[in-house]
């Protein structure tokens, strides 16, 4: 029978404890989530600062939709204002908005190497733990893809030295989404300069949560007067508690993207209403010192309690605190045990993470209380035993 492979693959996923399902969420905040009329403590949200709990004023005249591509009639004043503000904060020449971080990452890489002749003398150097959107973009580009071991600058240096490519692009995440650790930005920038390469950073999980004013992984570079990555991608679906993304770079680079980025050309532009409220939220983040302080205090409390209860957590100083259990089935059962105790956690399994590294991905937010974290620790030990 045609398409019998569909059932075969679904059964294989189920047998290997890898079958994915969706849950209808009735209500969610950074602290709690309600599913099937039951409310849980939410330790799976990327709303690191708890801004989803802050109401926005929707009583304005901005259109809900932009109605067309940004290259037709969809590029409106609200989008331009958001781009300009971000350029001013970071010092980039230009920016362009996308409806999702995945689209931004993958399409920028594909578009940059759309010229097959140029791509033949180009290479993309990616950290092995980079997000799927970055890997997909490289796989669908015309340039060679070279992987280097996670945060291993010696391995990257070796790869760069062996490469004969004329155009080299190094790509990393600012904060790695599944491990929670951070990239050595200064070392990456130094290697890029040494080998006449460009550096692209996806700071989806850093923007808003890191830095004195929430500018993310690159804010420390700004303070030291260090030149920023050639391409910076920031997304609004995490700490900003909105949606969409912005790609920042030189004016010439953005002009090139406007010519050859198919996702941007053939997608309806970001909603003016969304752009307006996202800009307002980012301005609020700039002064949200209390929320960042609370988030950092919660991270430290969780790490201290986990250590005192002999719970092995990966080395991370960010809101992402993974506990690697290895076996997918064991991880799934642990997540179910926690749900029975009123705690919502996601079991992250292959192919999202490597084989035998299935994990509970705990995300902490500024909205969590000390008691929430204590309750989580109390139930974690029994769930992962």
N, C-alpha and C positions, 0 to 999 in steps of 0.2 A: 504493500500500500504506500502511496506517496506520503512523504513527510512523517514516516514512522519514527524517524530519528528524534522528533520533538519529544515524544513520550519516553524514548530510551534515555535521553539526556536528563529529563526531569526526574525519572526514577533513580538515575545514578546520583544526581544531586541530593535527593532525599536520603538515599542509602548512606552517603558520605557526610551527612549532617551539614550540607552546604546549601540546601534549598532556601531561597530568599522569599520573604513574604512582606506585604505591606500591612500596616495597622492604621485604621482610621482614627485620627486624633480629634477628639471632641473639643479639647481646650488645652493650651500649653502656655507656660511661662518659662522663664529661665530656671525656675525652682521646681515647678510641678508640671505634671502632664496627666491628662485624663483620657483613658482608652477603655471602651466598653463599660462606661459608667463607673470605672474605678480610677481613683486618683493616686498617682505614685510620686515619690520624690524623683525628680528628673536629673539624672547624671549623664545624659546623652546629648545635651544641647550644645551648639556652638555659639550661643548667645552669651559670650563670656562676661560682658559687663551688665547683663540684665536689662538691656534697653528695650526688649520686646514688651516689658511691663509698662513702659512709658507711653501714654497715649499721644497720638498725633492729631492735629487739627485737619480734618478733611473738608472743612467748609470753606473751600476756596474755588477759584475759577479755573484752575489748571485742568487741562483735559486728561482723562483717564488713559487714553491711548494717543500715540503719536501718528497713527494712521498710515504710515508708509516708511520706507527705508530712509535712513539719514541722508542718503544721496538723492532723494526725490524731494519730499516735503517734510520729512520726519525729524530733521535736526532743528530743534527749537531752543529758545532762549534759556530755558531751565537746564537743558543738557549742557549748553555752552557754559553756563555759570558754574555747574558742578565740575566740569573739566578744568576751567580756569582756576578755580579755588585749589584744586589738587595740585595743579602745576605750580601755583604760587607757593604752596606749603613745602613742596619738595625741590623746587627750582628746575623743573623740566620745561622743555620748550613747548610741548603740546601733549594732548591726550585724546583718547577716544573711548566712548562708553560701549559696553556690551551687555546683553541681557543675562549673561551668566559667566562665571569664572571659567567654566569648562570651555565655552565657546571662545572666550578671550585667549586662553592659553593655547588651545589646539590650532586655532585659526591664524594666530600671529606666526607660529612656527611654519605652518604650511605656506602662508603668504610670503614670508621672508625668503623662502627657497623655492618659489614658484618657477623661477627661470631655470630650466633644466641644464643649460650650459653652465651657468654660475654654480648650480648645485653640485655639479660633478667635481668641482674643486672646493666643496664646502663640507664641514663636519659639525655635528651637534654632540656635545659632551654632556651627558646627563647623569646625575646622581641616581644610583640604583633604586632609591626609595622615593623618587619623584612621583607626583600625582599622575593618575592615569591620563588626565587631559594633556599633560606635557609629553608623556610617552606616545600617546596617540598622534599628537601633532607631528612628532618627529618621524613616526612610522609612515605617516601619510605624506611626508614631504619628499623632495627629491635628493636630499642631502644624506650623507652617511651618518648613522647613529652609533655613537661610542658611549658605553656605560662605564662609570667608575664607581668603585666601592663607596659605600655611604660615608660622607664627610671625610674621606681619605684623600688628603691633599697630595700625598706622595704618589698615590695611584693616578690621580688626575694629572699631576705633573708629568708622569711617565707617558700617559696617553697623549698629552699635548706634544711632548718632545718627539714622539714617534710619528705624529701626524704630518702629512705633507700638504694638508688642506690650506688653501689660501684664505678662506673665510671660516673662522672658528667661532662657534657660539657655545658658551658654557651655561648650563641651566641648573638651577637649584631652587629649593623652597626656602623661605625665610624661617618658618617653623614647619616641621614635618608633621603631616596630618595624622599619621598613625603611631608615630613614636614620641612626638611631642618635643623632641630636641631641636636645636637651632643650628643653622648653617654658619660656618666660619667666614663671614662676609669679607673681612679684611684680607684673609688669605686668598679667597676666591678672586677678589679684585686685583690683588698683587699678581696672581698667576695669569689673569686675563691680560693685564698690562704687559707682563713679561713676554707673553706669546702672541701679542697683537690680536687678542680675541675680544669678543663682546661677552658681557655677562647679563643674563636674564634671571630675575628673581620673582618668584610667585610668593607674595606675602599674604596669602589669604588668611592664615591663622595668626599672623602677627599684627596686622593693621588694626588699630583700635585698642588692642590689649597690651602691646609692648610700647616702650618709649615714654618719656616724661609727659608728652602731650598726646600719646596714642598714635603717633605716625608710624609705629611698627618697628620692624627689624632694622630699618635704615635710619631711624632717628639718631642713633648714636653716631653714625657716620656724618650726618649733617652737623652735629655738635662739634665734631672734630675737624670739620672742613674737608672731609674726604669725598672725592668724586663718587657719585652714586652709580649703581648699575646702569648699563646702557638702556635696558628695558626693565621696567618695574610694573608688575601686575598686582593690583589690589582689588579685593572683592568686598562686596557689601553684605553678604549673606551670613557673616559670622558676628563679629563684635558690633558691627553697625546695625544688625538686626533688620536689614532691608533685603534687597536682592540686586543682582547685576554686578558689573565689574568695570574697572577703568585700566587701560593700558597707557603708561606714561613713557615718553621717550623724547628724542630730538624732533624738531619740526620736520626735518627731512625724512626721518623714519616714519612719522605719522602720515606724512604726505604719501609715502610709498604704500603704507597700509591702505590708505583710502583708494589707491588704484587697484590693488591686487588682493585685498582680504575679502573673500567670497562670503564669509559669515556676516560681515558688516554690511556689505553691498546688498545682499539679498534677504536680510532680516528686517522686520519692522523695528524701528528705533525704540529705545527705552521710553517708557511712559513719562511725559513731562511731570505728571503728578509724583511719580516715583523719584524722579531726579530732584525735584524740589524738596521733598521730604528727606531724601538721602543727604542732601547738602546740609539741611538743618540739623540732622542727626550727627553728621560728622563734626559740625561746629560745636555741638553739645559735648561730643567726645573729647574735644580739645581741652575742655575744662573739667572733665569728669575724674579729677584726681582721687576723689573719695571712692569711686567705684573701682578704679585700678588698685588703690591701696587695699580695699576689701578683697578683691580677687587675689592679690598676692598673699594676703594674710590667710585666705582659705587654702591656697596651694601649699603654703608652709605648714599649716595645721594638718592637712591631709597627709603630707609626707612624714611628719613627725609621728602621727598616730599609726600610720602603716608600718613604720619602722619598729615602733614599740610593740606591735602585734605580730611582728615577723611576716608581714605581707610584702612579697617581693614586687616592687614597682620599678619600671624602667627609669633610667636616668633622664629626668626631665624637670625643668624649672618653669614650665609653662602650664597653662590650664589643662593640657592634655596629659593624663596620667595613666598609661597603659599597664595592665597586668597580663603578661604573656603566660598562657596555660598550655599552649602547644597543640593539644588535640582539639579538633573542631567540635566533636561530640561533647567532650567534657566542658568546653567553653559555652556551648549552647545550653547545657544542663545547668551550669552555674548561673547564667543569665535568667533562666526560668526560675531557679530557686530564689534569686533576688527579687523577681517580680512578685513571687508569693509573699515576700516580706514587704512589699510596697515600694520597691526600688526599681526604677527603669534604667537599664543599662543595655548597650548594644553588644552583641557577640560578633566581633569582627573576624571573619574567616576567609580562607583563600577563595577567589583569586585576589581579593583586596590586599591581603598580606601574604607573605611567602608561606609555603607548605610547612607545617609543624610550628607555626608561630601565631596560631589563633589566639585571640586576646579579648579581654574585657577592656573597652576603651572608655575610661572615666573622664568626663569633662566637668571641670569645676567652674562656677560662675560667681560673680559678685553677689548674686541674689541668695546663695546658699547661706544658711546659718551654721553656727558651730554645732548645734544639735543635729542638723541634717548630716553633717560630715561624720559626727560621732556615730550616728545611726548607721550610716553606710559602712563604716569600719566594723561595727559590731556584727553586721550580717555578712560581710565579705568573707571573713575567715571561714565560716561554716559553709558558704557557698562554693568556695574554691578547693575545699579539702578533698 
